[in-house]
Amino acid sequence: MSFKTVLVAGASRGVGLAVAEHLVDRTDRLVAVSRTAAPVGEWLQADLANLAGVETVAHAIADEPLDALLYMGGTWETDAFTTQ
């Protein structure tokens, strides 16, 4: 299967990086979005947790259609599931 443009958010490490590495040779343009440098594809530094990061991605993609958008980002907060 071949894609023209794929965007992988959270592509700098973990599952996001593994997905980006798998897709990089199967697409014409792989946009790897993350806060820290991604070693594959066309790296776009952006934090999608805030509006400025979302606008950065929107500007970079412009009117180009995406064949796939994969959000693999996440963070673990030690107090996320407690009341303290």
PyMOL commands that set and color helices and strands:
alter all, ss='L'
color gray80, all
select helices_A, chain A and resi 14-26+51-61
alter helices_A, ss='H'
color red, helices_A
select strands_A, chain A and resi 3-9+27-34+42-45+68-71
alter strands_A, ss='S'
color yellow, strands_A
deselect
rebuild
show_as cartoon
